[in-house]
Amino acid sequence: MSKFDECMADYTKQLTSIGVTIDQDLLTKVAKGLGPSIYNKDSSTVAASDKSEMERVKTNFLIKKLGLADSPDLDAAAKEVVEQIGSSVKNKYRAVVYYLLVKKLGKESVYA
């Protein structure tokens, strides 16, 4: 099993554990879009309790990558996704957070 496949198995497990039906093709595209950061322990996860980290998610992913306009709705969507994964989950995988944001905000077309 390749390193990428191992990461995908982790993402699938995390999404399945919270009852999400997975679009495997979209999840793969989101993960590949993150490049080598998915292999680094620190950058592969989102520190949801860190305000500056959540600001980076909003700025670098939601605004720059997905092309959304800055608004309180983006903060609310990020908060909802983090709550969906659950506060008891210590390692919130970046690919999972981004995948859930893409689905929540209906921006699958960015990865078409």
N, C-alpha and C positions, 0 to 999 in steps of 0.2 A: 504494500500500500504506500503510495507516495505521500509526501508531507502535506500536499494540498488536499488529498483525499482524507487524510487524518483530520485536518482542519474542518473540512466539510462534514465529516461524521460528528464532530463536536457541535457544529452549528445546528445540524439536523436534530441532534439529541436535545439541545437547549430549546429549540423551537417546539419540538414534539412534547417536551415536558410541560409546556405552558398551553398546550392544546391548539397550536397553530397548524393549519393545513398548509403544507409547503409547496411553493412553486419552485421546484428544484432548479430549473433553468435560470430563473431570476436570481435565486440565491447564489448560484455559481457565478453569474455575471457581476453581482455586487461584490462577492469575495475577490474575484479577479481584478475588479476595479480598484481594490485596496492595495494591490501590488504586494511587495515583500513585507509590508507592515503586518500582515496576518501571521508571520512567522516569528515576530518579536514579542516576547511575553508582555512587555509594557504597552506597546502600541496596538496589540491585537485585542485589547479590552478597553472599555469605556469606564472611567472613574465617575460614575453618575453622581456621587456626592460632592465632586469638585466642580464648583461654579465655573471656573475658567475652562475646564474640560468640556462642559456642556455648551459653553459659549463657542468653543472651537468646532464642536459638532454642528452647531447652528450656522456659523460663518463659513466653514470650509466645505461642509457637505450640503446642508439644506439650501444655502444661498448660492455658493459658487458652483457646486456640482449639479444640483437639481434645478437651479435657476429660479428659486422662489424669492419673493420680496420679503424683506425683514418685517416681521410683525410679531405681536404677542402670541399669535396662533402657532408660530414655529416653536416657541418655548413650551407652550401647552402640549403640542404634539410630542415633543421630546420627553416631557415629563410623563405623559400617558404611556409611552412606549417603555420607559424605565420601570414604571409601576406595573405594567403588563408582565415584564420579565420577573419582577418581584424583588423586594428588598433583601430577601434571604439569599438570593443568588449573588455571590461575591464577584465572580468573573462574568460580567456582561460582555459577551463577544461583540466587537465593533461591527463585524459583518452582520450579526443578528440584529443589533440596534438599527443599523442602516437599512437592512432588509425590511424590518417592521415599519420604519419611517417611510420608505418608498411605498409600501402597500397602504399605509394609513393615509398618506397624502395623494395617492393615486398618480404617482409619477413613474410608473413602470415603463412608460414610453421613452424615458431617458436611457434605458438599457435595451431598447428594442433593436 
